[in-house]
Amino acid sequence: MQQPINNSSENSEAKPVIEQSTVGGDKDEHGCLTAAGETWSQLKQSCIQIFNVGQRLNPIETKDGETVISAFVLFNDDKSEAELFLPNTQSNTILKSTDNQNHESGEYKFDANESTLYINHEKKYKAE
């Protein structure tokens, strides 16, 4: 005689639930893929890879054996504003055009003619 099959949850073994992560890694609060080097641009209102679309600015003063961490500047279409991406900062700064070549906000001034970023009137970063 054949035994009836019992489909009740009492006799079934619990199967573990496997969580799958998104390919490409974690996303930030804007949905940018941080593992892919994406960051949020206030100016463009989208996720960007700043190293592909911005102008690289390297520190003027470096020490031998020290890792060089660049800053970046990104302009809007009419160059009336620039967004400043500085290393080790949580938020970006929007610089407003003061004339054809200068963009400023508080302690920051970017001189597009020199491709130089001044912080508190001191040259800190320059494009090569």
N, C-alpha and C positions, 0 to 999 in steps of 0.2 A: 504494500500500500504506500502511496506517495504522500509525503508530508506537505501540508499547505505552505505556501510562501507567505512569510510575514513581512509586510512592508512598513510596519510601524517604526517610528523613530527610536523606540526603545532599543531595538536590536541592531540598528544600523550604526556603523562607526562614524564618528565625526571626522569630517575631512577638513584639513586646515585651509584657511583662506589665504591665498598668496596675493599680496599687493604688488602691483606693477608700477614702476615709476615711469614718468614720461621720458621718452628718448630725448637726449640732449641735456638733461639735468633739471635743476630747480629754476623756477621762474620767480622774479621779484614781484612786488605789489602792482606793477604795471603790465605784467605778463612777459617781460623781457627774459630771454634765456641767458642767464648769467654765465653758464658754462661755455656758451658760444661767444662770449665777449660782448653781449648786448647790454646796453645801458639805456635808460630813459632820457630822451632829450626834451626839455621843456620847450625849446625853440621850435623843434620840428613836430612836437606832439606825437612821437612814435619811438619805437625801439630802434637803436642804431648801433653799429659797430664803429665807435668813434675813431679807432685806428685806421679805418678804411675811408671815412668821410670827413674827418677833421684835419686840421693842420697841426702837425706834431711840433711841440716846443720842448726842447731839452734844457735841463738846468744849466745855467751858466757856470756855476761853481760845482765841481765834483771832486771826490776824493778817490785816490787810487784804490782799486779793489771794491769800491762801493757800487752797488747796483744803481744804474741810471733809470729813474722813473720819470717818464715824460708827462707833461701837461698837454692839453689839446684845446684848440679853439675852433668853433664851428659858427659859420655865419648864416643868417637867414638870406633869402633870395635877393633882397635889395640892399643887403649889407648895412641896414640901419641898426641891427642888433647882432651881438655875438654871444655865444654861450661858452663859458669857461669851464673846462673839466680839469680840476686839479687833483693830484694824487693825495690819498689819505683824507679826502673830504666826503661827507655824506650827501651834500647837495651841490648842484652846479650854480654858477652865478651868471646872470644875464647882464651883459655890458651894453650900454646904449651909445650910439654914435654921437660924438661931439663935433666932428667934422668929417671930411672924406677919409681920413686915415686913422683916426683915434676912436677907441671905444672905451668907456669908463663906467665904473660903478664902485663907489666907496674907495677902498684901498687899492683897487685893481685898475690898471690902465694897459690896454693893448695898443701898441703902435704898429699898424699894418704896414707902414712904409719901411720900418726897421724889422718887422716880424719879431717884435720883442714885447714880452710881458713884464710890466713893472708892478711890484707889490710894495706899497708904502714908498713910492718914488725910487725904489731900487730895482735895477735890472735883475730879474730872477730866472727867466726862461727866454730862449731864443730859437727860432726855426733855423735849421742848417741849410 
